[in-house]
Amino acid sequence: MAKTGDFAQHLGDFLSYLEITKNRSKKTIENYDFYLRRFAALLHINAIASITPDGVKIDALFTEIIELILQAGYSAKPQKLPVVLRASMKLDALKYFLQTSWEMKMIDNKKHVRLSGPLVVIGKMLGGWRKQLQNEAPPE
């Protein structure tokens, strides 16, 4: 897993890229910063480090999703959609494993709620990004 300093450096680079190269609005950059930091903070909750009944580490899915979101942000337009779709699929898997862990009483209600809320918001953001990319894509 990447160190916290590495994440902060990559996030800073990504936000600069959005501002300088992509000319994104200040509010858009603030939203990316807020939600990516919040998402990364979830990695540090002890319950996430546990292995789900299916043998998949939840913390690994969190890390993969963050990496895919950053990769999509840096990708050229034709490559963005497949990366966003992969991030969305990983997020769905994460939500499934989190739900399964909660149902099996591996995590308590409080932690489940604390983790699930931000995942719903991130899912909506990824869904909006996917829809925008699909609308921009030329018909085949």
Secondary structure, DSSP 8 states (H G I E B T S, - for coil): ---HHHHHHHHHHHHHHHHHTS---HHHHHHHHHHHHHHHHGGGSGGGGSB-TTS-BHHHHHHHHHHHHHHHHHS-HHHHHHHHHHHHHHHHHHHHHHHHHHHTTSS-HHHHHHHHHHHHHHHHHHHHHHHHHHHHS---
